[in-house]
């Protein structure tokens, strides 16, 4: 399900963010109308087996939560879904795997989509944001403005902080959320 969110003609946008490379990219905003499926992430058994398999073979695990625009989290992280996601974070970190959470509150994740320079749509960061994630995952940069590190020692605090940040967004951006969901929403 795709809904066009851009207004007017596509245009080139030059982008440079906090010391990361300057790019010229086409401006495009699309919104997928998808829901987080509990059945796809709820099975702790398979997640645990996969982690065990990799660890037994000394394969390094890079676990991260990709950046998404907070408007997406209105559907993806409804209060009912938060527990499922938080339990998965607890399982992963309980096995000694750290998680880099790029959904951490920052000015870009909370930016209106029609003003955003880092997202093609609500769940697809453009290649500049992808470059930022890649450089931080591969230790070419270590800039915690973009992510928080979740470990077994801080998973509960990180989960509370994520919920708090989303609740704050819902309060401070309620007019935008209403406008976003009223503009051009079509079910196919």
Secondary structure, DSSP 8 states (H G I E B T S, - for coil): -EEE---SS--EEEE--TTS--EEEE---EEE-----HHHH--HHHHHHHHHHHHHTT----EEE----TTTHHHHT-HHHHHHHHHHHHHHHHTT--EEETTS--TTTTS-GGG-SSBSBSS-B-HHHHHHHHHHHTTS---TTS-EEE-TTTHHHHHHHHHHHHHHHHHHTHHHHHHHHHSS----
